[in-house]
Amino acid sequence: MFIYALGFSSVLFVLGAFASILAKMPKSGSWTIYIKYIFTFVMFLICFYYLNILFGILGFNKISFMFADLSIIIFAIIIYLIKKKNIYLSKLEIKLFVSVLILSLIVGSSYSFIKSKSENSITYEEALETSKQNGKYILIDFSAVWCANCFELKEKVFGIEELKNIIENNLILIEVDVDKRKDIAKEFDIKWLPYIIIIDKDKNILYTKNSFSSFDNKIANEIKENIENLIK
């Protein structure tokens, strides 16, 4: 709350201390319409981002972006009908609103598609089947979209080249979202995050790491050494 209050008060302080700046600001006009719709575009993107996560958590993983698109379209139609009833909308504003809506859906859907392609697509069931075929152990990284430390682990520990290489060459790595796959989290009694385990093809737990004092080379080396001892 202190930072929140400081942010608002700092703007008032600057305007009070440098009042001459106000006189140099551009006059209001038609350009403000474009500014309004630029912010509308940003708000649509933010809305799409969180709706995409929400529908993913609800179990619509592969088509969550479609539900997000549909929700935004319905929301946009409701806004348009309300504004049309109470305020006169020029043809320019209608065109801008529709253009911003379409652009937002294209950008949001493209982001969702690219993100899904960049993520590890192998499922828990596929990993078990692969493990039965090649005998490799499975490293499960339990995470969630709200878990900041999970992203730290992924970027600063699993991203270290030496650990990354040993995992790629000797293990089957999968990431399990505890909100989307509550059944797996319950199966292995996952109580908190981050949490990683290594299992064999019969789901026997061979290694567990659920306490992280930091996310750096030290932790990466510790995990690397444990994996090396396990696969000897």
C-alpha positions in Angstrom: 0.0 0.0 0.0 2.9 2.3 0.7 4.3 1.9 -2.8 0.8 2.3 -4.2 0.3 5.6 -2.4 3.8 6.7 -3.3 3.1 6.1 -7.0 0.0 8.3 -6.9 1.5 11.0 -4.8 4.6 11.3 -6.9 2.6 12.3 -10.0 0.8 15.0 -8.0 4.1 16.2 -6.6 5.7 16.5 -10.1 2.6 18.3 -11.5 2.7 20.7 -8.5 6.4 21.4 -8.7 6.5 21.8 -12.5 3.1 23.3 -13.2 4.5 24.9 -16.4 4.6 21.4 -18.0 0.8 21.4 -18.1 0.8 24.5 -20.4 3.1 22.7 -22.9 0.9 19.6 -23.1 -1.0 19.1 -26.3 -4.6 20.3 -26.4 -7.3 17.7 -26.4 -8.7 16.7 -29.8 -9.4 13.8 -32.1 -5.9 12.3 -31.3 -7.2 11.4 -27.8 -9.6 8.9 -29.4 -6.6 6.9 -30.7 -5.0 7.0 -27.2 -8.2 5.6 -25.7 -8.2 2.7 -28.0 -4.5 2.0 -27.6 -5.3 1.5 -23.9 -8.3 -0.6 -24.9 -6.0 -2.8 -26.9 -3.7 -3.2 -23.9 -6.6 -4.0 -21.6 -8.0 -6.6 -24.0 -4.5 -8.3 -24.1 -4.3 -8.4 -20.3 -7.8 -9.8 -20.2 -7.0 -12.5 -22.8 -3.8 -13.5 -20.9 -5.6 -14.1 -17.6 -8.7 -15.8 -19.2 -6.3 -18.1 -21.1 -4.8 -19.1 -17.8 -8.2 -19.5 -16.1 -9.6 -21.8 -18.8 -6.4 -23.8 -18.7 -6.8 -24.4 -15.0 -10.4 -25.4 -15.6 -9.2 -28.2 -17.8 -9.5 -26.6 -21.3 -5.8 -26.7 -21.9 -5.7 -27.1 -25.7 -8.6 -24.8 -26.5 -8.3 -22.3 -23.6 -7.4 -19.5 -26.1 -10.7 -20.2 -27.9 -12.7 -19.8 -24.7 -10.6 -16.6 -24.0 -11.4 -15.3 -27.5 -15.1 -16.0 -27.1 -15.3 -14.4 -23.6 -13.7 -11.2 -24.9 -16.0 -11.1 -27.9 -19.1 -11.4 -25.7 -17.6 -8.8 -23.3 -16.9 -6.4 -26.3 -20.5 -6.9 -27.6 -22.0 -6.0 -24.2 -19.8 -2.9 -24.0 -20.8 -1.8 -27.5 -24.5 -2.3 -26.8 -24.3 -0.3 -23.5 -22.3 2.5 -25.1 -24.5 2.6 -28.2 -27.6 3.0 -26.0 -26.2 5.8 -23.9 -23.6 7.5 -26.1 -23.5 8.4 -29.8 -20.7 6.5 -31.4 -19.2 7.8 -34.6 -18.2 5.5 -37.5 -14.6 6.2 -36.7 -15.0 5.0 -33.1 -16.9 1.9 -34.2 -14.2 1.0 -36.8 -11.5 1.6 -34.2 -13.2 -0.5 -31.6 -13.7 -3.4 -34.0 -10.1 -3.1 -35.3 -8.7 -3.1 -31.7 -10.9 -6.2 -30.8 -9.7 -8.2 -33.9 -6.1 -7.2 -33.4 -6.2 -8.2 -29.7 -7.7 -11.6 -30.5 -5.0 -12.2 -33.2 -2.1 -11.2 -31.0 -3.5 -13.1 -28.0 -4.2 -16.3 -29.9 -0.8 -16.1 -31.6 1.0 -15.7 -28.3 -0.9 -18.7 -26.9 -0.1 -20.8 -29.9 3.6 -19.9 -29.8 3.8 -20.5 -26.1 2.2 -23.9 -26.3 4.6 -24.9 -29.0 7.6 -23.8 -27.0 6.6 -25.8 -23.9 7.3 -29.4 -23.3 4.4 -31.2 -24.9 5.0 -34.7 -23.5 2.4 -35.8 -21.0 2.7 -37.8 -17.8 1.2 -40.8 -19.4 3.4 -40.5 -22.5 6.5 -40.2 -20.2 5.5 -43.4 -18.4 5.1 -45.2 -21.7 8.5 -43.9 -23.0 10.1 -44.9 -19.7 8.9 -48.5 -20.2 10.4 -48.5 -23.6 13.8 -47.0 -23.0 14.3 -47.6 -19.3 15.0 -44.0 -18.5 13.8 -42.4 -15.2 11.2 -39.6 -15.3 12.0 -36.2 -13.7 8.7 -34.5 -12.8 8.8 -30.7 -12.2 5.6 -29.8 -10.3 4.7 -26.1 -10.9 1.8 -23.6 -11.3 1.3 -20.4 -13.1 1.1 -18.5 -9.8 4.3 -20.0 -8.4 7.1 -17.4 -8.9 9.8 -19.7 -7.4 8.8 -22.4 -10.0 9.8 -20.0 -12.7 13.1 -19.2 -10.8 13.8 -22.9 -10.7 13.1 -23.4 -14.4 15.2 -20.5 -15.6 18.1 -20.3 -13.1 18.6 -23.9 -12.2 17.3 -26.2 -15.0 18.6 -23.6 -17.5 22.2 -24.1 -16.4 23.9 -26.0 -19.3 25.6 -28.8 -17.3 22.4 -29.8 -15.5 20.3 -29.3 -18.7 22.6 -31.7 -20.6 22.6 -34.5 -18.0 18.8 -34.3 -17.8 18.3 -34.4 -21.6 20.7 -37.3 -22.0 19.6 -39.5 -19.1 16.1 -38.6 -18.0 12.6 -37.8 -19.3 11.7 -34.4 -18.1 8.1 -33.3 -17.8 6.4 -30.3 -16.2 3.2 -30.9 -14.3 0.8 -28.0 -13.5 -0.7 -28.9 -10.2 -3.9 -27.0 -11.0 -4.4 -28.7 -14.3 -3.3 -32.2 -13.1 -4.5 -32.4 -9.6 -4.7 -36.2 -9.9 -0.9 -36.4 -10.3 -0.2 -34.0 -7.5 -2.5 -36.0 -5.2 -0.9 -39.3 -6.4 2.5 -38.1 -5.2 1.2 -36.1 -2.2 2.6 -32.7 -3.4 1.9 -30.2 -0.6 3.9 -27.2 -1.8 5.9 -25.8 -4.7 8.5 -25.9 -6.1 8.7 -29.7 -5.9 10.6 -32.1 -8.1 10.8 -35.9 -8.0 12.4 -38.7 -10.1 10.4 -41.9 -10.6 10.9 -45.1 -12.5 8.5 -46.7 -15.0 6.6 -48.3 -12.0 6.0 -44.9 -10.4 8.5 -45.6 -7.5 9.9 -42.4 -6.1 13.7 -42.5 -6.4 14.6 -38.9 -5.6 12.8 -35.9 -4.1 13.8 -32.2 -3.8 11.3 -29.9 -2.2 13.4 -27.4 -0.3 15.3 -24.7 -2.1 17.3 -22.1 -0.2 18.3 -20.4 -3.4 18.1 -20.8 -7.2 21.7 -20.8 -8.5 24.7 -22.9 -9.5 25.0 -24.4 -6.1 21.5 -26.0 -6.2 22.1 -27.0 -9.9 25.3 -28.8 -8.9 23.6 -30.5 -6.0 20.8 -31.8 -8.2 23.3 -32.8 -10.9 25.4 -34.8 -8.5 22.3 -36.5 -7.1 21.2 -37.5 -10.6 24.6 -38.8 -11.5 24.6 -41.0 -8.4 21.1 -42.2 -9.2 21.9 -43.2 -12.8 25.2 -45.0 -12.1 
